[in-house]
Amino acid sequence: MDIEQRKKIIDEKLALTGETINSWSKKNSLDHRLVIDLINGKLRGTRGVSLNARTKIEDHFGYIFDE
């Protein structure tokens, strides 16, 4: 899945709840910059804090990362 498809899925699911990336991140105790970097593919989320964030993202939005 490429970045644009990932963003579209996330935007659609957030629109249903009336949230933004920032509000969703705060509600899930995540740094919004980390979440944005994962969504944009700047981080892979394979270890540590980024893995925890990736797991929470996938739990909420579904399997949106290729790896």
Short mmCIF file of the C-alpha atoms (twelve columns), coordinates in Angstrom:
data_MODEL
# 
_entry.id   MODEL 
# 
loop_
_atom_site.group_PDB 
_atom_site.id 
_atom_site.type_symbol 
_atom_site.label_atom_id 
_atom_site.label_alt_id 
_atom_site.label_comp_id 
_atom_site.label_asym_id 
_atom_site.label_seq_id 
_atom_site.Cartn_x 
_atom_site.Cartn_y 
_atom_site.Cartn_z 
_atom_site.pdbx_PDB_model_num 
ATOM 1  C CA . MET A 1  0.000   0.000  0.000  1 
ATOM 2  C CA . ASP A 2  1.432   3.358  -0.938 1 
ATOM 3  C CA . ILE A 3  1.369   6.507  1.159  1 
ATOM 4  C CA . GLU A 4  -1.604  8.088  -0.618 1 
ATOM 5  C CA . GLN A 5  -3.767  4.992  -0.130 1 
ATOM 6  C CA . ARG A 6  -2.747  4.876  3.535  1 
ATOM 7  C CA . LYS A 7  -3.663  8.540  4.033  1 
ATOM 8  C CA . LYS A 8  -7.014  8.042  2.314  1 
ATOM 9  C CA . ILE A 9  -7.970  5.131  4.594  1 
ATOM 10 C CA . ILE A 10 -6.946  7.061  7.695  1 
ATOM 11 C CA . ASP A 11 -8.754  10.243 6.589  1 
ATOM 12 C CA . GLU A 12 -11.948 8.299  5.908  1 
ATOM 13 C CA . LYS A 13 -11.930 6.571  9.292  1 
ATOM 14 C CA . LEU A 14 -11.104 9.784  11.149 1 
ATOM 15 C CA . ALA A 15 -13.854 11.670 9.312  1 
ATOM 16 C CA . LEU A 16 -16.415 9.158  10.585 1 
ATOM 17 C CA . THR A 17 -15.500 9.971  14.183 1 
ATOM 18 C CA . GLY A 18 -14.861 13.675 13.596 1 
ATOM 19 C CA . GLU A 19 -11.245 13.416 14.725 1 
ATOM 20 C CA . THR A 20 -7.926  14.594 13.353 1 
ATOM 21 C CA . ILE A 21 -4.542  12.891 13.438 1 
ATOM 22 C CA . ASN A 22 -3.558  15.189 16.298 1 
ATOM 23 C CA . SER A 23 -6.625  14.444 18.421 1 
ATOM 24 C CA . TRP A 24 -6.430  10.706 17.720 1 
ATOM 25 C CA . SER A 25 -2.730  10.673 18.638 1 
ATOM 26 C CA . LYS A 26 -3.343  12.550 21.873 1 
ATOM 27 C CA . LYS A 27 -6.236  10.244 22.802 1 
ATOM 28 C CA . ASN A 28 -3.940  7.236  22.290 1 
ATOM 29 C CA . SER A 29 -0.981  8.784  24.152 1 
ATOM 30 C CA . LEU A 30 1.164   9.054  21.021 1 
ATOM 31 C CA . ASP A 31 3.289   11.893 19.703 1 
ATOM 32 C CA . HIS A 32 1.480   13.219 16.627 1 
ATOM 33 C CA . ARG A 33 4.784   13.813 14.803 1 
ATOM 34 C CA . LEU A 34 5.679   10.147 15.259 1 
ATOM 35 C CA . VAL A 35 2.288   9.082  13.907 1 
ATOM 36 C CA . ILE A 36 2.634   11.393 10.908 1 
ATOM 37 C CA . ASP A 37 6.157   10.118 10.175 1 
ATOM 38 C CA . LEU A 38 4.897   6.527  10.261 1 
ATOM 39 C CA . ILE A 39 2.002   7.344  7.942  1 
ATOM 40 C CA . ASN A 40 4.304   9.203  5.530  1 
ATOM 41 C CA . GLY A 41 6.792   6.333  5.481  1 
ATOM 42 C CA . LYS A 42 9.639   8.258  7.102  1 
ATOM 43 C CA . LEU A 43 9.723   5.693  9.919  1 
ATOM 44 C CA . ARG A 44 9.182   1.968  9.610  1 
ATOM 45 C CA . GLY A 45 8.040   1.292  13.157 1 
ATOM 46 C CA . THR A 46 10.035  -1.853 13.778 1 
ATOM 47 C CA . ARG A 47 11.443  -1.178 17.245 1 
ATOM 48 C CA . GLY A 48 10.699  0.601  20.482 1 
ATOM 49 C CA . VAL A 49 8.332   3.551  20.637 1 
ATOM 50 C CA . SER A 50 7.734   3.610  16.895 1 
ATOM 51 C CA . LEU A 51 6.722   -0.079 16.954 1 
ATOM 52 C CA . ASN A 52 4.268   0.653  19.769 1 
ATOM 53 C CA . ALA A 53 2.808   3.534  17.755 1 
ATOM 54 C CA . ARG A 54 2.596   1.422  14.604 1 
ATOM 55 C CA . THR A 55 0.785   -1.317 16.521 1 
ATOM 56 C CA . LYS A 56 -1.783  1.156  17.864 1 
ATOM 57 C CA . ILE A 57 -2.272  2.624  14.389 1 
ATOM 58 C CA . GLU A 58 -2.848  -0.812 12.866 1 
ATOM 59 C CA . ASP A 59 -5.204  -1.799 15.690 1 
ATOM 60 C CA . HIS A 60 -7.381  1.199  14.922 1 
ATOM 61 C CA . PHE A 61 -7.051  1.657  11.148 1 
ATOM 62 C CA . GLY A 62 -6.362  -1.906 10.029 1 
ATOM 63 C CA . TYR A 63 -3.332  -3.356 8.287  1 
ATOM 64 C CA . ILE A 64 -2.059  -0.317 6.380  1 
ATOM 65 C CA . PHE A 65 1.692   -0.942 6.410  1 
ATOM 66 C CA . ASP A 66 3.396   -3.260 3.913  1 
ATOM 67 C CA . GLU A 67 5.896   -4.954 6.194  1 
# 
